[in-house]
Amino acid sequence: MSRSTRRIALFFCFALSLAVLTNLAQAQTYTVLYTPDGAPTGGLILDQQGRIYGTTVYGGTRGGGQVFRLAREGEGWVFSTIYGFGYQDQDGSEPYAGVVFGPDGLLYGTTGAYGAYGYGTVYSLQPPPTVCHAVTCPWTETILYNFTGGADGGYPGFGSLVFDQAGNIYGTTYLGGVFKLTRSGSGWTESVIWNGAAGSLTGVVFDSAGNLFGSTAGSVYELSPTQSGWTEKTLYTGEDAGSGVTLDAYGDIFGISGAGPEGANNGVVYQLSPLNGVWFLTQLQDFGDQYFGSVAPPTFDSQGNLYGPIPSWPSQGNGEIFKLTRSGDQWIYTPYHEFTGGSGGAGPIGAVVFDANGNMYGTTSGVVIGGEGTVWEITP
């Protein structure tokens, strides 16, 4: 896949969007915390001290993207680049996905391109061994795996990595499907556990029984571990289910599709529920055929409300964060926040995250003309 092709694919994913131009039904405080150099496309995470970590797909100290941290200081936030990727460099470039904390406390992520063979990497970041009081305190990167573009896959997308209880790492690549990294001595061994997810730009999630769930452009699937490998079961086949998925406590699956009923290209928030071994789909919100789905899975808050980002076509607005509230057997839709463009940000793409106080954090990519890439907070 050429660089220009990937850029086109990235813009297309940004443009898979929903928007409803109505007045907000509830009050909240929206604050732009920082406008980073480069487009934040992955989701954010928070540590126990409330510091925010994320990535940008380009820019940074060396031009190939960055992993950044925002730390609260007084009434404001201090931004620092904890690792800058080189442009077309051996350490990888273009981190579309966000980072996650591993069981060892290190940060883990992927780059969407370059590395030793040009097809992206899996990396970890270790903090400095001593307390650093400077504004910029770079972390140490270790490349865990360089994709070759062959049977092992290549070009990791927007999906964040996940860990099993044994510390193995799982993710997806655009060329290869679902992969697993297993620690082997001082290094890691990669294996593709299912290649049917090739073409996917989103990640996988675990349920409590150790099964993996994910989505492709046309299906939602389950991968179950067996003694002889992983067994795949297709739970749903549709026009486009490729946002990635989220599970609730009851084992139901939630996602955002890019094509609605009868292939009308509607953006739809959906729910898949099992009954006697069969999965049934329910549309929770249909946004109309002028909008498309997201590449980020929706997120639950502590009260069971469902939220998600919706980037828009430039002609349709600047994007929004939706809210769905369960009411009996129904879900009630609210446009939780509509982005204004300019310094207020435009083009949300990464999943949202909540802190312990119920404050929401997320990013805008700035892909929409007239809007900037931002890291933001919404206080209810």
N, C-alpha and C positions, 0 to 999 in steps of 0.2 A: 504494500500500500504506500503510495507516494505521499510526501508531506502535504502537497496541495489537496490530494484526495482526503487525507485525514482532516484537514481544515474544513473542507466542504462537509464531511460527515459530522464534525463537531458543531458547525453552524446549524446543520439540519437537526441535530439532537437538541440544540438550544431552542430551535424554532418549534419543536414538538411541544405545543403549549396550549394552555387553557386561559380564558379570561372572561370575567363577567363584569360589565361596566355598570355597577350599581353602587349606591352609597353604603358605606360600612355601617353595620347594624350595632356595633359596640365600640366603645372608646378604649384606646390603648395608646401608649407612648412609644413612638418609633424613633430610634436614635441610630444614626450612622456612627459606628465606633471608629472606623478607619477606612480609607480608600487606598488599597495596596497597589503596588506596581505589578500589573499583570492581572489576568482574569481568574478569580476564584471559581472553580467549576465543581469541586468535590464538596462533601459535607464537612461540618466542623465537629470537633470533640472538645470536651472540657475535662480538666484534671480535678483532683480533689480540692485544690486551692482556688478553683474557679477560673483558671487561665484557659484561654481559647487557643486551639491549634487548627491550622488549615493549610491549604496549598494554593498556589496560583500556577496556571498551566504555562505561562511564560513570564518574562521579567525576572526580578530578583537581582541579586548581586552579580550574577554571571550570565544572565540572559536566557537561561533554559528553564525557568520556573523556580519555585522556592517552596520550602516549608516554613511557615511563620507561626509566631506566638503573640497573643495579645494578653498583657497582664494588667490588671486594675491597679492604678496608682492614684490615690486621692479620689478626686471626682472624675478622673479621665482614665485613659488606657494607653499603655506604652507598647508600641509595635516593635518586634524584632524578627529578623530573618535568622532562623536557627540552622538552616542549610540552604545554600543556593546551588542549583544544578547548572552545569555548563551547557552551552548551546551546541547541540549535536556532539555531545561529549561521551566519554567512556563511562561516566557515572550515571548516565541516563539523562533524559530531558522530557519535558512536557508531562508533569504529574497531573493527569486529569482527576484522579481519585484523591480523596482525603486520606489522612493518616489515622491509624488506630494504635492504642496501647496494647502491647503483647503481655503475656503473663509474667514476663521478666521486667516489666516497667519501661521497656524501650518502645520507641515509635516505629511502626512498620507501614510501608506503603509501596506503591508501584509507580514507575514512570511509563508513559505511553509510547515512548520511542527511544531510539539510540541505545546506549550501552555498548557492550563489546561487539555485538553482532547487528545492531541497528533496529532491534524489534522490542526494546523495552526491558525493564528490570523489575525485580523485587528487591527492596532495600530495607535496612533498619538504621535508626539513628540513636546514638548514645549521647547523653548529656556530658558536659565537661566533668572531669573527675573532682574538681574543687568548685566551690561557690564562686560564681563570676558576677562581678558588680558592674561590668560595662554594659552599655545598651546592646551591643552586638556580641553574643556569646555562641559562636558556631558549635554545632554538635558534630560528632564523628559519624560518617556514613560507612556502612558495610554493605556491599552488594551480596545478596543471598543467592540470586540466580539471574543469569542473562538469557533471555529467550532468543532462540535461533531462527524462528520463523518456520521451522520444520514441523515434525510430529509433536513437538513440545508446545507449539503455539507461538503467539506473538501479538504485540500491541494490546496491553491491558487498557481497559477503558475507564469508566466512571465508578465502577464498583469497588468499595473498600474491601480489604482483606478480612477474613474471620479465622479464629483459632478453635480447634477442638480441645477437649479436656487433656489430651496428651501433648498439647503444644504444637501440633501440626498446623500448617497454614493452608488456607483454601482461597481461591479467587477464580477469576475468569479472564480469558484473553479473546480478542476479536477473531484471531485465526484458529485457536486451538480448542476452545470450550472451557470446561471446568478443570482446574489443575489443583494438585496437592503438593506441598513441600514438606518433606520429612527430614528431620535432623539426622545427619550421617557423619559421625565423628565431629570434626570441627566445621563441617560444611552442611549443605542441604542437597537432597535428591528430589528432583521434580518428576511428577508423573501426571498424565492427563487421565482423570477418572471418568470423564464422559465428554466426547467430542461433539455431541449433538447440540451443545450450546454455542458452537462457533457462530460468529456474527453478533453475539451479545455484547453490549457495552456496559452491562450492569452486573452486580455481584450476587452472592448467595448468602443465605442465612440458615442457621441451625434451629431445629426444634429441640425440646427437652429430651427426646429419645435419640438424638444424634443423627437425624435425617437432615439432608440439605434441601433447600427449596430455592428456586430461582426462576427467571423468565428469559425467553428469547423474544425475537420480534414477532413470533407467531404462537407462542405456547407458554404455559406455566408448568414446571416439572418438579418432581421429587426424586432425590437420589438417596437410596437406602444402603447402608454398608452391610456386606455379607462376608463370609470367610473367603470367598473367591473373587471379591471385588465389590463394585457398586452396581446396584440395580436401578434402572431409570423407569419412572412411571410418568406419563404425560397426563396431567390433571385437567388441562384446558387447552383447547386450540381455538385461536381467534385471529382477527386481523392484525392486531399489534398489542402485545402485553408486556412490552419491553422496558417498563420502568424500574424493574426490580420489585421485590415483594417484601411485605411486613406481615408477621404473624401476631395474632392476639393470644390471650391466655387460654382460649378455647380451641386453638388449632385452626382457626379460620385464617384465610390468606387475603391480604388487601394489596391493591396495586392501582396503577393508572395506565389505562390503555390509550393508544393513539388512534384507534379506529372504532367508531361506534356501530350501532345497528346497521345491517345491510351494507357494510363497507362505506359508510358515509364520512369516514375520517373524523368522526366526533371524538373529542377527548372525554373519557369516561373514567370515573373512579369506581372500582369494582370490588366485590367481595366474593370469595370462593369458600363454600362451606361443605364439609363432607356429610353424607348420609348413606349408611349401609354400603360403604365402599365407593359411592359415586359422588362426584363433586358438582355442586350446583352454583351457577354464577348469578349474582344479583348486582344490578347497576345501582350504585348509591347516588351518583350525580352525573348527568349528561350535560356537557358544556356547549354542545352545538357543533355543527360541522365546520365552523370557521376556526376552531381551535384544535390543538393536538395534545397528545399526552406528554409526560415528563420522563426524563431518564433517572429521576430520583424516586425512591419508594416513599410512601407517606409515613408519618410519624404519629404515634399516640402520646398524649399527655397523661398525667397521673389520674385524671378523671375519665379516661377512656375516649376523649375527643380525638378526632383524626385530622391531621394537618398535612399540607403538601405545597410545594412550590410550582408555579405555573409560568414559565416564560412565554411571551407572546410574539406573534409576528410583528415586525415593526409598525405595520399599518393598523394593528389591533390594540396597541397599548404597550405598557412597560412591564406587564406581568403582575402576578398577585400571589399571596398565600391564602389558600382556602382553608375553611374549617368545616368539619362535618360532626354534628352532635347526634348521638343516638337518642331517639324518642320512641320507646316501645319497639316495634318492628321496623321503624322508619329511621332515616338519617336526615337531619335538617342541615341545609347548606347555608353557610355565611361566608361572604368574601372578607376574610379576616384582615388583610392589608393589601391595598393596591399601591404599587410603586409609581412614583411620579416622574421618573427619568431625571436627567441632569445629576446634580450632586446627591439626590435622593436615591439613586441607583435604579437599575433596570435589568431585566433578564435573569430572574432567579433560576438556578439550576440545581444546586446541591440540596440535600435533605436538611430539614430543620432539626434543632436539638434544644432541649430544655435543661435549665439548671434546677437546683433543689428548691428554689423559690418560685418556680413556674415561669421564669423569664425565658423567652424564646430567642434563639440565635440562628443566624443564617447568613447567606451571601447573595449578592447579585453579581452576575458575570460581566455586565456591561456590554453584552453583545448587541443590545438594541441601540440603534442610532440615537444619539442624544442622551444616553444614560451611562453611568459609570459603574465600574466594579466596586463593590463595597462589602464590608463586614458590618452587620447590623444587629440591633437588639430590639425586641418588642417586649415592653413591660405591661402586663394586663392591668 
